[in-house]
Amino acid sequence: MIDLSARQIQILRAVIEEFIESAIAVGSDTIDKKYQIGVSPATIRNEMVELTQKGYLKKDHSSAGRIPTPMAMKLYVNELMKERELSVADEVSAKEKIWNYRDEYHKLLQESTRVLADRTKSLGIALTNENDLFHSGYSNLLNMPEFYDIDVTRHVFSLIEEARLLEEIFDFGDSENQVQIVYGAELGNHNLDSVGVIYVNLNFGDKSCRLGVIGSSRFEYRYVIPLMKYFRGLILELVEVE
Protein backbone atom coordinates (compact mmCIF):
# COMPACT_ATOMS: atom_id res chain seq x y z
CA MET A 1 0.00 0.00 0.00
CA ILE A 2 1.27 3.50 -0.86
CA ASP A 3 2.06 5.47 2.30
CA LEU A 4 1.30 8.79 0.62
CA SER A 5 -1.58 11.24 0.61
CA ALA A 6 -3.37 12.13 -2.61
CA ARG A 7 -1.56 15.49 -2.67
CA GLN A 8 1.83 13.87 -2.14
CA ILE A 9 1.13 11.48 -5.01
CA GLN A 10 0.17 14.43 -7.21
CA ILE A 11 3.38 16.28 -6.33
CA LEU A 12 5.54 13.17 -6.70
CA ARG A 13 4.10 12.46 -10.17
CA ALA A 14 4.79 16.08 -11.16
CA VAL A 15 8.39 15.92 -9.90
CA ILE A 16 9.05 12.65 -11.77
CA GLU A 17 7.55 13.84 -15.05
CA GLU A 18 9.38 17.17 -14.83
CA PHE A 19 12.67 15.37 -14.11
CA ILE A 20 12.14 12.99 -17.04
CA GLU A 21 11.57 15.96 -19.33
CA SER A 22 14.28 18.34 -18.06
CA ALA A 23 17.08 16.09 -16.73
CA ILE A 24 17.66 18.52 -13.85
CA ALA A 25 16.67 18.53 -10.20
CA VAL A 26 13.18 19.89 -9.59
CA GLY A 27 12.29 22.67 -7.17
CA SER A 28 8.96 23.60 -5.60
CA ASP A 29 8.74 26.83 -7.63
CA THR A 30 8.87 24.84 -10.87
CA ILE A 31 6.08 22.53 -9.70
CA ASP A 32 4.01 25.54 -8.63
CA LYS A 33 4.40 27.31 -11.99
CA LYS A 34 3.99 24.35 -14.37
CA TYR A 35 1.58 22.02 -12.59
CA GLN A 36 -1.83 22.82 -11.15
CA ILE A 37 -1.36 21.42 -7.67
CA GLY A 38 -3.66 23.99 -6.03
CA VAL A 39 -1.48 24.80 -3.02
CA SER A 40 1.24 27.35 -2.24
CA PRO A 41 4.93 26.86 -3.09
CA ALA A 42 5.61 26.64 0.64
CA THR A 43 3.18 23.75 0.99
CA ILE A 44 4.70 22.03 -2.04
CA ARG A 45 8.14 22.53 -0.49
CA ASN A 46 7.01 20.98 2.80
CA GLU A 47 5.49 18.01 1.01
CA MET A 48 8.70 17.51 -0.96
CA VAL A 49 10.64 17.46 2.30
CA GLU A 50 8.32 14.75 3.61
CA LEU A 51 8.64 12.80 0.35
CA THR A 52 12.40 13.00 0.83
CA GLN A 53 12.11 11.70 4.38
CA LYS A 54 10.01 8.80 3.12
CA GLY A 55 12.64 7.87 0.52
CA TYR A 56 10.83 8.93 -2.65
CA LEU A 57 12.96 11.99 -3.39
CA LYS A 58 16.57 12.88 -2.71
CA LYS A 59 18.51 16.12 -2.71
CA ASP A 60 20.65 16.96 -5.70
CA HIS A 61 24.24 17.81 -4.75
CA SER A 62 24.50 20.67 -7.22
CA SER A 63 21.22 22.49 -6.52
CA ALA A 64 18.41 22.95 -4.03
CA GLY A 65 16.09 20.77 -6.08
CA ARG A 66 15.06 17.16 -5.67
CA ILE A 67 15.29 14.12 -7.93
CA PRO A 68 13.24 10.90 -7.70
CA THR A 69 14.76 7.79 -6.17
CA PRO A 70 14.51 4.30 -7.68
CA MET A 71 11.66 3.59 -5.25
CA ALA A 72 9.76 6.59 -6.64
CA MET A 73 10.43 5.64 -10.24
CA LYS A 74 9.19 2.09 -9.71
CA LEU A 75 6.07 3.39 -7.97
CA TYR A 76 5.49 5.69 -10.94
CA VAL A 77 5.91 2.90 -13.49
CA ASN A 78 3.84 0.35 -11.61
CA GLU A 79 1.01 2.51 -10.28
CA LEU A 80 1.04 6.19 -11.21
CA MET A 81 1.64 6.47 -14.95
CA LYS A 82 -0.69 5.68 -17.83
CA GLU A 83 0.94 3.62 -20.58
CA ARG A 84 0.69 4.86 -24.13
CA GLU A 85 -1.09 2.51 -26.50
CA LEU A 86 1.20 1.48 -29.34
CA SER A 87 -0.17 2.42 -32.73
CA VAL A 88 -0.91 -0.27 -35.30
CA ALA A 89 1.80 1.34 -37.44
CA ASP A 90 4.32 0.95 -34.60
CA GLU A 91 3.47 -2.71 -34.15
CA VAL A 92 3.48 -3.54 -37.87
CA SER A 93 6.76 -1.71 -38.44
CA ALA A 94 8.49 -3.55 -35.59
CA LYS A 95 7.23 -6.90 -36.81
CA GLU A 96 8.32 -6.22 -40.39
CA LYS A 97 11.85 -5.33 -39.29
CA ILE A 98 12.48 -8.62 -37.49
CA TRP A 99 10.15 -11.00 -39.38
CA ASN A 100 12.79 -12.20 -41.87
CA TYR A 101 15.03 -13.33 -39.01
CA ARG A 102 12.44 -15.52 -37.29
CA ASP A 103 14.22 -18.73 -38.39
CA GLU A 104 17.62 -17.57 -37.15
CA TYR A 105 17.56 -17.15 -33.38
CA HIS A 106 20.75 -15.11 -32.97
CA LYS A 107 20.01 -12.82 -35.90
CA LEU A 108 16.51 -12.31 -34.54
CA LEU A 109 17.95 -11.11 -31.23
CA GLN A 110 20.54 -8.89 -32.90
CA GLU A 111 17.94 -7.21 -35.09
CA SER A 112 15.64 -6.81 -32.11
CA THR A 113 18.34 -4.88 -30.24
CA ARG A 114 18.69 -2.58 -33.25
CA VAL A 115 14.97 -1.87 -33.43
CA LEU A 116 14.69 -1.33 -29.67
CA ALA A 117 17.70 0.99 -29.70
CA ASP A 118 16.17 3.02 -32.49
CA ARG A 119 12.71 3.21 -30.93
CA THR A 120 13.88 4.05 -27.39
CA LYS A 121 16.93 6.15 -28.33
CA SER A 122 19.03 4.07 -25.96
CA LEU A 123 21.33 1.03 -26.04
CA GLY A 124 19.60 -2.21 -27.01
CA ILE A 125 20.92 -5.43 -25.44
CA ALA A 126 20.20 -9.15 -25.49
CA LEU A 127 21.92 -11.82 -23.40
CA THR A 128 21.21 -15.53 -23.87
CA ASN A 129 21.59 -18.33 -21.35
CA GLU A 130 24.62 -19.38 -23.39
CA ASN A 131 26.21 -15.98 -22.69
CA ASP A 132 25.83 -14.78 -26.27
CA LEU A 133 25.62 -11.01 -26.08
CA PHE A 134 24.08 -8.70 -28.69
CA HIS A 135 23.95 -4.93 -28.55
CA SER A 136 23.20 -1.91 -30.68
CA GLY A 137 22.80 1.85 -30.35
CA TYR A 138 25.94 3.06 -28.56
CA SER A 139 25.68 6.49 -30.16
CA ASN A 140 22.26 7.03 -28.59
CA LEU A 141 23.84 7.24 -25.16
CA LEU A 142 25.95 10.21 -26.18
CA ASN A 143 22.81 12.26 -26.78
CA MET A 144 21.80 12.00 -23.12
CA PRO A 145 23.24 14.54 -20.64
CA GLU A 146 23.91 11.80 -18.07
CA PHE A 147 26.46 10.27 -20.43
CA TYR A 148 28.41 13.47 -20.95
CA ASP A 149 30.22 12.25 -17.83
CA ILE A 150 32.96 9.99 -19.16
CA ASP A 151 32.97 7.88 -15.98
CA VAL A 152 29.30 7.04 -16.42
CA THR A 153 29.79 6.12 -20.07
CA ARG A 154 32.89 4.06 -19.35
CA HIS A 155 31.13 2.03 -16.67
CA VAL A 156 28.19 1.28 -18.96
CA PHE A 157 30.50 0.21 -21.76
CA SER A 158 32.34 -2.07 -19.32
CA LEU A 159 29.04 -3.80 -18.55
CA ILE A 160 28.57 -4.58 -22.22
CA GLU A 161 32.04 -6.06 -22.45
CA GLU A 162 31.42 -8.64 -19.74
CA ALA A 163 28.32 -10.83 -19.83
CA ARG A 164 28.75 -11.81 -16.17
CA LEU A 165 28.21 -8.23 -14.99
CA LEU A 166 25.07 -7.89 -17.06
CA GLU A 167 23.82 -11.23 -15.77
CA GLU A 168 24.23 -9.98 -12.19
CA ILE A 169 22.19 -6.87 -12.98
CA PHE A 170 19.45 -8.93 -14.61
CA ASP A 171 19.35 -11.33 -11.66
CA PHE A 172 19.09 -8.38 -9.29
CA GLY A 173 16.03 -7.07 -11.08
CA ASP A 174 14.08 -10.28 -11.59
CA SER A 175 10.56 -10.08 -10.18
CA GLU A 176 7.06 -11.24 -11.03
CA ASN A 177 6.52 -8.22 -13.27
CA GLN A 178 6.40 -8.78 -17.01
CA VAL A 179 8.85 -5.91 -17.53
CA GLN A 180 11.80 -5.62 -15.15
CA ILE A 181 13.60 -2.41 -14.16
CA VAL A 182 16.95 -1.98 -12.44
CA TYR A 183 18.49 1.34 -11.51
CA GLY A 184 22.21 1.90 -11.12
CA ALA A 185 21.53 3.60 -7.80
CA GLU A 186 20.35 0.23 -6.46
CA LEU A 187 23.65 -1.46 -7.31
CA GLY A 188 25.94 0.50 -5.02
CA ASN A 189 28.04 2.02 -7.82
CA HIS A 190 27.70 5.81 -7.82
CA ASN A 191 28.95 5.97 -11.42
CA LEU A 192 25.74 4.22 -12.45
CA ASP A 193 23.36 6.32 -10.32
CA SER A 194 21.80 8.01 -13.35
CA VAL A 195 21.51 4.80 -15.40
CA GLY A 196 18.49 2.56 -15.87
CA VAL A 197 18.01 -0.92 -17.35
CA ILE A 198 14.63 -2.14 -18.61
CA TYR A 199 14.31 -5.73 -19.80
CA VAL A 200 12.06 -8.74 -20.31
CA ASN A 201 12.72 -12.45 -19.85
CA LEU A 202 12.19 -14.75 -22.84
CA ASN A 203 11.96 -18.50 -22.40
CA PHE A 204 11.43 -21.00 -25.21
CA GLY A 205 12.37 -24.65 -24.75
CA ASP A 206 15.99 -24.98 -23.72
CA LYS A 207 16.70 -21.39 -24.75
CA SER A 208 16.27 -18.28 -22.68
CA CYS A 209 17.22 -14.68 -23.10
CA ARG A 210 17.06 -11.27 -21.44
CA LEU A 211 16.17 -8.55 -23.94
CA GLY A 212 16.22 -4.91 -22.98
CA VAL A 213 17.60 -1.41 -23.13
CA ILE A 214 20.17 0.55 -21.15
CA GLY A 215 20.01 4.32 -20.90
CA SER A 216 19.21 7.22 -18.67
CA SER A 217 16.92 6.51 -15.73
CA ARG A 218 14.69 9.13 -17.41
CA PHE A 219 13.23 6.71 -19.96
CA GLU A 220 9.98 7.70 -21.61
CA TYR A 221 8.34 4.95 -19.58
CA ARG A 222 4.83 5.47 -20.94
CA TYR A 223 6.14 4.35 -24.32
CA VAL A 224 9.05 2.05 -23.46
CA ILE A 225 7.13 -0.22 -21.08
CA PRO A 226 4.37 -1.14 -23.59
CA LEU A 227 7.02 -1.43 -26.31
CA MET A 228 8.96 -3.98 -24.25
CA LYS A 229 5.76 -5.93 -23.57
CA TYR A 230 4.98 -5.97 -27.29
CA PHE A 231 8.48 -7.16 -28.22
CA ARG A 232 8.32 -9.93 -25.66
CA GLY A 233 5.07 -11.27 -27.09
CA LEU A 234 6.24 -10.77 -30.67
CA ILE A 235 9.50 -12.68 -30.28
CA LEU A 236 7.83 -15.53 -28.42
CA GLU A 237 5.31 -15.71 -31.27
CA LEU A 238 7.99 -15.68 -33.97
CA VAL A 239 10.11 -18.33 -32.29
CA GLU A 240 7.03 -20.56 -32.07
CA VAL A 241 6.55 -20.05 -35.82
CA GLU A 242 10.06 -21.46 -36.36
N, C-alpha and C positions, 0 to 999 in steps of 0.2 A: 504494500500500500504506500502511496506517495505521502510523505510527511510534510506536505506543503499546502498553503492556503490557495484559493483560486487566484488571488492577486499575485502571490509569489510565482505561481505557474505562468501567469500572463507575463510577468516581468522576465522570468527565466527564459521563456520562449523568445521574447523580444531580444534579449541579450545574445542568445545563441544565433538567431537569424541575422542580427546585425554583425556579429563576429564572423559568420560564414561569408557575408557579403564584403566586409571591409578589411578583414585580416588584421585588425588592430583591436587593442583592448577597448572595452565599452564602458562609458561613464553614464551616470544618471541623467546628466543634461541631454545627452544624445537620445536616450530612451524617452525622455520627456518631450523632446521636440519632434521625433519621428514616429512615435507610437502613441496611440490614444489609450493610455493607461487610466486616465481619469483621476490621478492624484498628483500631489506636488512633487517637485524634484527631491525635496528633503525626505518625503515618504519613500520614494523610489530608492533613494540612497540608503535609508535604514533597512529596507527590505533586501537590498543587495548585500548589505553587511550580514544579515541573518542567513541569506543564501550561501554566503561565504563560510559562515560558521557551521552550516550544515553539510558543507563539502561539495556544493554544486558549482560554486564559483571560486576563483582564486585571483589574488592580486597579480598584476603584471609588474615585473621589476622595473620597467622603463617608464611607467606612467601611473596615474592614479586610478586607471580603469580596471575592469575585471574581465577575465576570460573564463569560459566554461571548462569544467573538469571533465575527464572521461565519464564519470558517473552522470553528469548532466547531459552529455552528448548521447549516452545510451538511453537515458530516460526520454530524451527528445525523439530519438529514432523509434523507440519501441512504443511510446505512448502519446507523444505530443504533436508530432508532425502528421501531415496528410500526404500520402504518397501520390505522385503524379501517375496518371494512367498512361502507359505507353501507347503511342499512336499505332494504327495498323501499319503505316509506312515504316515506322521504327522497327517493328517486329519483322516485317517482310524483308526489309533491307538487311537486318542482322542475319536472318536465315539464309538469304541468298549468298551472303559473303562466305559462309562456312559450309554450305550445303555440299559443294563439290569435294570436300575433304572428309565426308562422313565415313568413308571406308578406310581411312588412314588415320588411326587414333592420334598419333603424335602430331601430324600435320593439322588435324582438327583442333588440337589444343593450342598449337602455335598460332593458327589463324584467329582463334578465339581471343588470345591475348592481344593481338593487333586491333581487333574490332573493339574490345573493351577499352584499350588504351585510347583509341580515337574518340570513342563516345564519352568517356569520363575525363578526358584530358589529364590522364595520370599514367602510371606505369602498370601495364598488364602483366600478370604472372600466372603460371601454372606449375604445380609440383606434383609428380606422380608418386605412387607408393614404391616405385623403383628408383626414386631420386632423379628422374629426368626433369630438368628444369627448363621452362620456356618463358620468355619475357619479351616485352615490346613497349616502346614509348618513352625511352629515357629522356628525350628532349622535352617532353611535357612537364617534367619536374622543374626544369629551369625557368618555366614561366610562372612558377608560384613563389611568392616572396619568402616563404619559409626555407626554400632551397637556395636562396642567395647566400646563405651561410654554408661555407664549404664543408664545415664539420658535419652538418646535417646530411648534406648530399653524399659525402664520403661514407658515412655510416650506412646509409640506405644502399649504396652501391655494394658495400661489403656484404650486406645480407644476400644480395642477388648472387654473389660469387660463391656462397657456401650454402648448400641445400639444408645442412643440419640446423643452421641458425633460423632459416625460414620455417623449418619443421617445428622448432621450439615455439615460435610465435604462433603458428597455426594451432598447435596443441594447447597453448595458453588460452586461446580464444574459443575453443570448442564448447558449444552449449547446445541446448535443444532448439535454438532458433534456426530458421532456414538459412538466414544470412548472418554470418559471424562478423564481429567487429573487434579489432584490437587496436589500442592506442599506445604509442611509444611511451607515454607518461606512465603506463601501467607496468612497464618492463624494467624500470629502474635505471634507464640510460637517458640522462638529460639531453643528449644529442638527438634523441628521437622524440622528445616531448611534443613536437609540433606535427608528428607523423601519424597517419592512420592507415590501417590495413582492413579492407573489406573483402570477404571471400565466402565461397560456398563449398560444401563437400559433395563430391560426385563419386558414387559407387556403382560399378557394373561388373558383376561376376568377380573374377579375381583381380580386377583393376580398380584402382581408386585414385582420386586426384583432388587437390585443392586448387580452385580457380578463383582469382581475385584481382584486386587492384591495390597499389600502394601510392599514397600521395599525401597531400596536406590533410590534417584532421578536419579541415573545412570542406569536405566533400559536399556536393549538391545532393544531399541524402534523399530528397524527395524524388529524384530521378534515378540515382545510382542504385538504391535498394530495389526498386521494382525491376530495373535492368538486370541486376544480378539474379533475381528470382527467375526472370524470363530465360536467361542464358542457362541456368541450371536445368530447367525443364526442357529447353531446346536440345541441349547436348545429350541428355539422357534419352530423349526421343530419337535423335539421330544415331546414337550408338546402338539402340535397339533395332533400328532399320538395317544396320550392318549385317 
